[in-house]
């Protein structure tokens, strides 16, 4: 059962924002998302929380400043998703601006797994450039206790920059920068890994400024040139867009729209057939992010990182095309796996369970997270999908996605405490997590996961609720209004506007056998609409929850409704 509900909005807050000069509908949208004061919508860089508030940032800056001034070799150890790739690019580009000797290493996820492991430290030690003096983790490392110990034993210093939740023991690194580590009072706990690395660079610049390091030979660099990368990683990692993250994303989008972006970002926009001049968070999250992630899922994220770090426009375009091809392959693999997953569920009623756990030995481990997300969306249940971890068939890796009110990493932590010999390792966030266990133990994990689900999830939590911003007046169904909405920053925790209303269905037909194309009527107005990946026809009169999009054909722009849900 799915309900369409309208977000509550404080009329007083909306009125204050309107008096500040905001469009009345935009004021209502912001007020419904908890914005009370006009300065909360400001996205200038002056609104950023200062780096000094981030625990470990000044220690990291001193460590990096020493490394730069003593010409020590630094090596970034990156994660293999979009956040990790952009964080690596920010680290490499930023540290080179300061004159640092910096390179990067991207472990193959299928060979080395996740995080700074002892095996990766050994790989770094015998690298082509020789043993590094300093390892810098980006978007990982907070759980790498053994890996940091291995580096320390070899005389290699480690700087951990991460945003994932820490375990009971922190690694013995020279410095740790993570807003979620104990004792850190930084208010933006949901900053992405790329944002953490950007903050470290801000602190490094301040430290080098104090040391008098900048002169004609080394002018003080401008770090705002990295904000396109910060925006991409932040949106693609689906972290909550609190006020601080909205500043980072808004500033990055502003640069992209003005054409001031890395060659790789421009090439990815071109490969995705998106216009960077009107770039939105939707483009970053659903066009550029998946193309970068495809490299990490199917091959080697070093392709994506090279795309983001090269200054050669031709090379960037060549790499963007390769990433686009990989993304098409990823979609084909995902579609097949998703159909297999639905076939596996055809004999089971997911409504009779609180969770979903599926394992198929033929699945590709690089795509299981996406399939888990699709199952979560379709059935509104916390979902885990598993694939074989290696050719031995003895171990599996799982990827999970969750729903509101069910903290996935905490659930895994509880299971590991109840059954200490079940999970080999795990990690993640509230909404996404991963784990490794023995293939023979998947049924046992499924039962333990379902037990937690039955304890934590109420009937209300398992009922899908589509939140909307209510009715939209007829006068605002214009391309200009859509352009105004698209210019704002929306995302996780600050959702894009979804409106709702009653419409008559004038016509409906399937497009490509999987999308429902509609003509909706309200009063004297007709609206073109489409419901992607939906094939069931609608009754003659329906309540529709929808987003607005601008559809341009032969130079003429018209408003199209993107249906999110409908109830009769």
Secondary structure, DSSP 8 states (H G I E B T S, - for coil): -EEEEE----HHHHHHHHHTT--HHHHHHHHHTT--SGGGG---GGGS--GGGSTTHHHHHHHHHHHHHTT-EEEEEE-SSHHHHHHHHHHHHHHHHTT-EEEEEE--HHHH-SS--HHHHHHHHTSTT---SEEEEES--TT-HHHHHHHHHTT-EEEEE--S---SS----SEEE-TTSTT---S-TT--HHHHHHHHHHHHHHHHHHTT--SSSS----GGGGHHHHHHHHHHTT----HHHHHHHHHHHHHHHTT-S-HHHHHHHHHTT--GGG--HHHIIIIIHHHHHHHHHHS-THHHHHHHH---HHHHHHHHHHHHHHHHHHHHHHHHHHHHHHHHHTTS-GGG-SEEEEE-TTS-TTTHHHHHHHHHHHH-SEEEEEEESSTTSSEEEEEEE--TT--HHHHHHHHHHHSTTTEEEEEE-SSEEEEEEEGGGHHHHHHHHHHHHHHH--TTTTSEEEEE-----GGG-SHHHHHHHHHS--BTTB----EEEEEEEEEEEEETTTEEEEEEEETTEEEEEEETT--S---SEEEEEEEEEEEEETTEEEEEEEEEEEE-
